[in-house]
């Protein structure tokens, strides 16, 4: 495979020409992300027409073309100046800091092709515009407080790792723990992580922010005042959390929703009952 940096511009121009046939202009500006959302949204609206293997290949090829355009647009708009180039990560082209460069933002890897594919499969909540907004906000050192959802990576106790899931996918991972199929699940974000374990309707959940600063919070049951330790048995062992730290499935889902919905630590903490953990 050729160095993707040598062919990316040609692939991006394919996206420009395709869009032009539909009366859509792509000009490599940040604002063109909205047009990419519209184009990929049309494919999402007709997913039933791509249900077989051939259809899946078509959608992946569409993601490559328009994801490459998004990557080239990001490079044109500032990522190239920060040292980003196309590299291959397990045969998938992504944008990453080139060797010898120091990252000026909290993001060191950007996967626009994967994002384009998820936009097709998941719809508007996995939007390209919000993705681009997050990248540019990271570049400026200012994360947007509203209008953008977290898209964290997820890791399970059994070792499964998936990059950049959207909120509606979180229910599946909650169910894995609730049904005793996984010991724990971790959602890893740009500023820390959110983890939980348990079984049935009893869970223990923690949120960690600014790992270097070591800020950690236990999500608590506000209706329970007992801080004595109790037994919590799952198929993977017996734990002894404080009774106040055991929350219900409903409370866990609420906490997960707020974690995905609030990029700012303070905004998240304002929405969920919690206590600071002693380090």
N, C-alpha and C positions, 0 to 999 in steps of 0.2 A: 504493500500500500504506500502510495506517495505520501511525503510529508503533507499533512493536512493544511498547513499554512500556505502551501503552494497552490492548492486547489479550492480553498474555502471561498475566495472571492468569486470564482466562476460559479460555484454552487449558489452563493447568495444572489448572483445576478440572475440565475434561473428563477429564483423566488420573485425577483423584481419583474421579470418578464411575464411570469404566470399571473401575478397580481394585476399587471397592466391590462391583460386580456379581459379582466373583470372590472376594469375601470378604476382600479385602486392603485395609487401611487405610493411607492416605497422609496424613501429618500435618505435612508441611513441616519435619520434623526431619532432622538428618544421618543418623540411623539408618534413615530410609525409603529410602535409596539401595539397601539390600539388597533391599527389595521391588521396586524398579525393575529390579534385576538379574534377579530371578525372573521378572518379567513379560516382559522383553525376551528372556530366555533361552528362554522357551517359543516365541517366534517363531523364534529361531535353531534350535531343535530341529526345526522344521517348515519349513525353508527350501525344501525341494523342492516345497512347495505354492504357492510364490510365484515360480516360475521365469520367468514371462512378463512383458511390460511392465506389465500391470495389477497383477501381484503386486509388482513393484518399486515402483510408485507407492504401493501400500498400505503397504509397509514404510517408505517414506520418510515417509508421513503419520504412521505410528505413532511414528517417531523424532522428528518435530516435536512431537507431543503430549507424549510422555514426556520428551524432551529439554528442552522448555519447563518442564515441572514441575521437573526437576532444576535448571534455571537459577533459577527462582523460589524453590526451596528454598535455593539458595546465597545468594541475595539476602536472604532472611529470616534466614539464619543468620550474616550478617556481611559479605557482599560489598557490600551496599548502603551500609553504614556506611563502607566503604573507597572509596566513590565509583564503584562499578560500576553501569552501566545497560545496557539492551539497545540495541545499535546494529546497523545493517546493514552487513555486510562482503561486498561483491559479491552483494548480495541475500539473504545468509544471516544470520539473526539470531544474534548472539553477545553475550556479556557483555564489556564493556570499560570502562576508566576514562573517566569523562565529562570533557569539556573543562574545563580549569582545575584539575583534580584531580591530585595527586601520588600515585603508586602507593606503598603501604606494604609491598608484597610484591614478589617477583621475577616474579610473574605479572601481566600487564597485559591479556591477552585470554584468555577462556575460551569454549570452543565446545561446550556440552552437547548441542546437537542433533546435531552431527557425531559426538560421542562415543556418543550413543544409537544412531545408525545403525550405527556400527562394532560396538557391542555386539551388535546383531542379526546382522550379517554375520559377525563374527569369533568370537563366542562368549565364554566366560568370561575368556579372557586379556585381553580389552579391557573389563574390568569397570567398571561405574558406581561401585561402592563404592571401588575403588582410585583411580579418577579423583577422586572427592570427597575422599578422604583426602589426595591430593597437593595439591589446591587448598587445603584447610584447613591442611595442613602448611606450605605456602608463606606463607599468611597469618600464621602464627605465627612464621615464620622458621626453622622446624625441619623439614627434609626427613626422611621416614621412612627408616630404614636397611634394613629388611627388609620383604618381603611386597608390595612395589610394584615393578613393572617400569617402565623408561623407556618413554615413547612419544614418541620424537623426531620432528621434521620431517625430511624427506629432500630433498636436492637433487642432481641429476645434472649432469654436465658439459654436457649438451645443453640444460640450462635447465628440466628438469622439476622441479616442486616439489609435494610432497604433505605435508600436515600430519598429524602424530601417527600414525605407523605403529606396528604391534605387531611383536614379535620374529619371528613366523612369516612376515611380509612381507619381512623383511630378506634372505632367501635370493634373492629375485627380483633385488634390486639388486646383490647380490654376483655373481650370474650375468651381469648386464649387463656388468660390468667383466671378469670371467673370460673371457667369450666375445668380448671386443673390441668390444662395442656401445657402451660408454661409456668415456670416458677416466678419470673418477674419480667417486666418490660421497661425499657428506657427510651424516652423521647429526647434526642440530643439536638439542641438548638445552638444559635450563634453565641449565646451568652450563658450557657449552662445546660442543665438537663432536668427532666421530670421523670421520676421512677416510681413504680408501685409494685406491690405483691399482695397476695391474699387468695381468697377462694369464696365463691358463692356471693354473699352479701357483706363480706368483711374484708377490708383492704387497709393497707398501710401505704401512705403516699408521701413523698418528699419532693421538694423543688429546690434546686441549687442554682444560684446565680453568681456571675463574676467569680469563676472558680479560683482565680488568683487571690481574690479578696475573701474567699471562703465564707460566703453567705448562704446558709441553708435553712429551710423552713419545713416543719412538719405540718401537713394539712390535718386539721383536727375536727372532731365532732363537737360543735358548739353546744350541743344538748347534754354532753357528758362532762362532768367535772372530776371524775376519778382519774388520778394520775398513777395509780398503782399498776404494776405490770401484771398482765394476764396471759394465758396461753392462747395462741392462734395456730391451729394445726392445718397444714395443707398437705397435698400428696408429696411435697418435696421436703417436709420437715416440720419441726415445731419451733415457733417463734414466741418471743415474750415482749411484745410492745406494750406501752402504756394503754390502758383502756380508752383514754381520751383520743389516742392516735388512730383508733380503728374507726373507719368511716364506711358508709354503706355504698352499694353499687351506684345509687343515684347521686350521692355526694361525689364519688369518684368521677363520674361522667361530667358533672358540673365543673369540677376542678380541671379536668382535661379540656373541656370547652373553653374555659377562661384562659388556660395556658396557650391554646392555639389562637385565641382572639386578642390577646394583649401582648404586644412586643416589649412593653416597658415593665420592669420588675414591680415598680410601685403600683401600676395599674392592675396587674395581676393580683398582687397581695390585697388590694382594696376590695377585690371581688370574692375572695375565698377565706374562710376561717383558718387561721394558721398560728403557729408559735415558732419563734426563733429556736433553732437547734443549737445546743452547746457543742462547740468544736473541741 
